[in-house]
Amino acid sequence: MALFLSTFEKPIDKKARVSVPPQFRAALGNQEFKGIVAYPSFINPAVEASGYDRILQLSESIETFDPFSEERDAFATAILAECQQLPFDTEGRVVLSKRLMEIAGLEDKVIFVGKGRTFELWQPERFAEHQAAARELALANRGRLRLDPTRAPAMARPAAPASAATAADPSDGGEGA
């Protein structure tokens, strides 16, 4: 699964095309759809985006609800119906729809904000305000952030070199020097 990190400012041309940062394109790897999938953010005045694989995960999660429940319908409508598949052109650009540009308040520049499994597209001034508020909130809650050792990737540890004492100890089958 893709991991989107860092923040990038990119120009939007007159045809509403924007170059997706090469780091983000590389993070998408060999996904089925060659592009991004974008939809309105639930919590920010921005556009959220990801690779197709993430949308498949969301769809599978939505399918766990009762097929005739209001909750399932609400999630499907609010997320899946709002998704726009934006294919890459030969230069790694996507064309932003008028709706997506309006949602994020975009005109001639966009900020790509890596958020781990997803990223967001922001209007620069809005993002500057959001970033300052987010930092303040994160600092106020920094004691709550914990790394879960059961979910952390295994760390590769180099093999310890055999010491002269270990190599010469006949009790462990060593021959000695």
C-alpha positions as CSV (number, residue, x, y, z in Angstrom):
1,M,0.0,0.0,0.0
2,A,1.1,3.5,-0.8
3,L,2.6,5.8,1.8
4,F,2.4,9.5,1.0
5,L,4.9,11.8,2.9
6,S,5.8,15.5,2.7
7,T,4.2,18.6,1.3
8,F,4.6,20.0,-2.2
9,E,3.3,23.2,-4.0
10,K,2.5,22.8,-7.7
11,P,1.1,25.2,-10.3
12,I,-2.3,24.5,-11.9
13,D,-2.3,25.4,-15.6
14,K,-5.1,27.0,-17.6
15,K,-6.5,23.5,-18.5
16,A,-6.7,22.6,-14.8
17,R,-3.8,20.2,-15.1
18,V,-1.4,19.7,-12.2
19,S,1.7,17.6,-12.0
20,V,1.3,15.0,-9.1
21,P,4.6,15.0,-7.2
22,P,7.0,12.3,-8.5
23,Q,7.3,11.0,-4.9
24,F,3.5,10.4,-4.8
25,R,3.5,8.8,-8.2
26,A,6.3,6.5,-7.1
27,A,4.4,5.6,-3.9
28,L,1.5,4.4,-6.0
29,G,3.8,1.7,-7.6
30,N,2.1,-0.8,-9.8
31,Q,-1.5,-0.3,-8.8
32,E,-4.3,-1.3,-11.1
33,F,-5.3,2.2,-12.0
34,K,-2.6,4.5,-13.3
35,G,-3.6,7.7,-11.6
36,I,-5.2,8.9,-8.4
37,V,-8.7,8.7,-7.0
38,A,-10.0,12.0,-5.4
39,Y,-13.0,12.9,-3.4
40,P,-14.1,15.7,-1.0
41,S,-12.5,15.4,2.5
42,F,-14.9,14.6,5.3
43,I,-13.1,17.0,7.8
44,N,-11.2,19.6,5.8
45,P,-11.9,22.2,3.1
46,A,-9.7,20.1,0.8
47,V,-9.8,17.2,-1.6
48,E,-8.6,13.9,-0.3
49,A,-6.9,11.5,-2.7
50,S,-5.2,8.1,-2.8
51,G,-4.4,5.2,-5.0
52,Y,-7.1,2.8,-6.3
53,D,-6.1,0.2,-3.8
54,R,-7.2,2.4,-0.9
55,I,-10.6,2.9,-2.5
56,L,-11.0,-0.8,-2.9
57,Q,-10.3,-1.1,0.9
58,L,-12.9,1.5,1.7
59,S,-15.4,-0.2,-0.6
60,E,-14.7,-3.5,1.1
61,S,-15.2,-1.9,4.5
62,I,-18.5,-0.3,3.4
63,E,-19.7,-3.8,2.2
64,T,-19.4,-5.1,5.7
65,F,-22.5,-3.1,6.6
66,D,-26.0,-4.5,6.2
67,P,-26.6,-4.0,2.4
68,F,-29.9,-2.2,3.0
69,S,-28.8,0.0,6.0
70,E,-28.8,3.7,6.0
71,E,-25.2,3.7,7.2
72,R,-24.0,1.7,4.3
73,D,-25.9,3.9,1.9
74,A,-24.5,7.0,3.5
75,F,-20.9,5.9,3.3
76,A,-21.3,4.6,-0.3
77,T,-22.9,7.9,-1.3
78,A,-20.5,10.2,0.6
79,I,-17.3,8.4,-0.5
80,L,-17.7,6.1,-3.5
81,A,-20.2,8.2,-5.4
82,E,-18.0,11.3,-4.9
83,C,-14.8,9.6,-6.1
84,Q,-13.2,10.8,-9.3
85,Q,-10.6,8.7,-11.1
86,L,-8.0,11.1,-12.4
87,P,-5.6,9.2,-14.8
88,F,-2.0,10.3,-15.2
89,D,-1.0,11.8,-18.6
90,T,2.4,11.0,-20.1
91,E,3.9,13.8,-18.0
92,G,2.4,12.6,-14.6
93,R,-0.3,15.3,-14.6
94,V,-4.0,14.9,-13.8
95,V,-6.9,17.1,-14.8
96,L,-8.8,18.5,-11.8
97,S,-12.5,18.8,-12.3
98,K,-14.3,22.1,-11.7
99,R,-16.1,20.4,-8.7
100,L,-12.8,19.4,-7.1
101,M,-11.3,22.8,-7.6
102,E,-14.4,24.5,-6.1
103,I,-14.3,22.1,-3.0
104,A,-10.7,23.0,-2.3
105,G,-10.9,26.6,-3.4
106,L,-8.2,26.1,-6.0
107,E,-7.2,28.6,-8.6
108,D,-3.6,28.6,-9.9
109,K,-1.7,26.7,-7.2
110,V,-2.2,23.6,-5.1
111,I,-0.5,22.1,-2.0
112,F,-0.2,18.3,-2.0
113,V,-0.1,17.2,1.6
114,G,1.0,13.7,2.4
115,K,-1.0,12.1,5.2
116,G,0.3,8.5,5.2
117,R,-2.1,6.3,3.3
118,T,-3.8,9.3,1.7
119,F,-2.9,12.8,0.7
120,E,-4.9,16.0,0.4
121,L,-5.0,18.9,-2.2
122,W,-5.3,22.3,-0.5
123,Q,-5.5,25.9,-1.5
124,P,-2.2,27.4,-0.2
125,E,-3.5,30.0,2.2
126,R,-6.1,27.6,3.7
127,F,-3.4,25.0,4.2
128,A,-1.1,27.5,6.0
129,E,-3.8,28.2,8.5
130,H,-4.7,24.5,8.9
131,Q,-1.1,23.5,9.3
132,A,-0.6,26.0,12.2
133,A,-3.8,24.9,13.9
134,A,-2.8,21.2,13.4
135,R,0.6,21.7,14.9
136,E,-0.9,23.5,17.9
137,L,-3.3,20.6,18.4
138,A,-0.6,18.0,17.9
139,L,1.7,19.7,20.4
140,A,-1.1,19.9,23.0
141,N,-1.8,16.1,22.5
142,R,1.7,14.8,22.0
143,G,1.6,12.6,25.0
144,R,-1.2,10.6,23.4
145,L,0.8,9.5,20.4
146,R,2.1,6.0,20.9
147,L,3.8,3.5,18.7
148,D,2.2,0.1,18.8
149,P,5.0,-2.4,18.9
150,T,2.7,-5.2,17.7
151,R,2.1,-3.3,14.5
152,A,5.5,-1.9,13.8
153,P,7.4,-3.5,10.9
154,A,10.1,-5.9,12.0
155,M,13.5,-4.3,12.3
156,A,16.2,-6.2,10.5
157,R,19.1,-6.6,12.9
158,P,22.5,-7.3,11.7
159,A,24.0,-10.6,12.9
160,A,26.4,-10.1,15.8
161,P,29.9,-10.9,14.9
162,A,31.3,-13.9,16.7
163,S,33.7,-12.9,19.4
164,A,36.9,-14.7,20.0
165,A,35.6,-16.0,23.3
166,T,32.5,-17.4,21.7
167,A,34.4,-19.0,18.8
168,A,36.9,-20.6,21.2
169,D,34.3,-22.0,23.7
170,P,34.2,-25.8,23.3
171,S,31.0,-26.0,25.2
172,D,29.0,-24.6,22.3
173,G,30.7,-26.9,19.7
174,G,33.2,-24.2,18.7
175,E,36.6,-25.5,17.6
176,G,38.6,-22.6,19.0
177,A,41.2,-20.7,17.1
